[in-house]
Amino acid sequence: MSLLHVYNKIISFSFIKTLAIFTVCLMFSHITVGGDYPLGNMTCEDIGNFAANALNWRKRGFTPAEALKKLDQIQFSDPVERQNLLDVLKLVYGGYGTNWTEESARKVITQDCKKGR
């Protein structure tokens, strides 16, 4: 076996390995991540919009239990999505939600999501 033949086999294997890694990365690229924050198939804007809706529920007098029931009516494609929105509900119904408007809730949660918080 010549040195050129061995070199060509190594290059060929390296190319195949690189192509395989690229393909795997491409397959998983549909998963959205805000910073280091897993989002499932939701975007940070989706989560911000949910925060605005949840704040609207709070201002209309919905109890945390009623808001949780509304959350449970949503169909999620990934379990992390429910957990993220549950975290948002905790913020909205906690001390932060007292001072937020719908727009500020949307903005703050969207920005925090994009920063990976």
Buried (B, 14 or more C-beta within 10 A) or exposed (E): EEEEEEEEEEEEEEEEEEEEEEEEEEEEEEEBEBEEBBBBEBBBEBBBBBBBBBBBBBEEEBEBEEBEEBBEEEEBEBEBBBEBBEEBBEBBBEEBBEEBEBEBBBBBBBEBBBEEE
